Amino acid sequence: MRKYFAMTAIVVVLAGATCTPQERVYGGAATGALIGFGISELVDANTGWAVGLSLAGAAIGAEVARNNQTGQCAYKRADGRVDVRPCPRY
């Protein structure tokens, strides 16, 4: 399993060298999938959980990359509506 983890890490490093916005989203998805897979390995999850965590990580990573690209964040209000405003700068 370690060789798959190492191969995925290499793909993520190569994806991090992208320059177009669409490629950044792919890089974010790859990074998120790697983090999800890493968490599943840390907790010694079965194959189903590993796949689920990898997919969830990919979805979160792609969304984070997309938000970084546009500079917009979504904020959920108490009444259920969602406001889209510029992200805070830290």
C-alpha positions in Angstrom: 0.0 0.0 0.0 2.9 2.3 0.6 3.9 2.3 -3.0 0.4 3.5 -4.0 0.7 6.3 -1.4 4.1 7.3 -2.8 2.8 7.3 -6.4 -0.1 9.4 -5.4 2.2 11.8 -3.7 4.2 12.2 -6.9 1.1 12.9 -8.9 0.0 15.6 -6.4 3.4 17.2 -6.6 3.2 17.3 -10.4 -0.4 18.6 -10.2 0.8 21.4 -7.9 3.0 22.8 -10.8 -0.1 23.6 -12.8 -0.9 27.1 -14.0 -4.4 27.3 -15.5 -7.4 27.6 -13.2 -8.9 24.3 -14.4 -5.7 22.5 -13.7 -5.6 24.1 -10.2 -9.0 22.5 -9.5 -7.7 19.1 -10.6 -4.6 19.6 -8.4 -6.9 20.5 -5.5 -8.9 17.4 -6.1 -5.8 15.2 -6.2 -4.4 16.8 -3.0 -7.7 16.2 -1.3 -7.9 12.6 -2.4 -4.4 12.0 -1.1 -5.3 13.5 2.2 -8.5 11.4 2.5 -6.5 8.3 1.5 -3.8 9.1 4.1 -6.4 9.5 6.8 -8.0 6.1 5.9 -4.5 4.6 6.1 -3.9 6.2 9.5 -7.1 4.8 11.0 -6.6 1.4 9.2 -10.0 1.7 7.4 -11.3 -1.0 5.1 -11.5 -0.5 1.3 -15.0 1.0 1.3 -14.1 3.7 3.8 -10.8 4.4 2.0 -12.6 5.0 -1.2 -15.2 7.1 0.5 -12.7 9.3 2.3 -10.7 9.7 -0.9 -13.7 10.8 -2.8 -14.8 13.2 -0.1 -11.3 14.6 0.1 -11.3 15.1 -3.7 -14.5 17.0 -3.6 -13.4 19.2 -0.8 -10.0 19.9 -2.4 -11.6 20.8 -5.7 -13.9 23.3 -4.0 -11.1 24.9 -2.0 -9.1 25.3 -5.2 -12.1 26.9 -6.9 -12.7 29.3 -4.0 -9.1 30.3 -4.0 -9.3 31.0 -7.7 -12.4 33.3 -7.5 -11.7 34.7 -4.0 -15.4 34.1 -3.1 -16.6 32.2 -0.1 -20.1 30.9 0.7 -21.6 31.7 4.1 -24.7 29.9 5.4 -27.2 32.1 7.2 -29.5 31.1 10.0 -32.6 31.3 7.8 -31.1 28.8 5.3 -30.0 31.2 2.6 -26.4 31.3 1.4 -24.5 34.5 0.9 -21.5 34.6 -1.4 -19.0 37.3 -0.4 -15.2 37.8 -0.7 -13.2 35.5 1.5 -11.5 37.1 4.5 -7.8 37.7 4.3 -5.7 36.3 7.1 
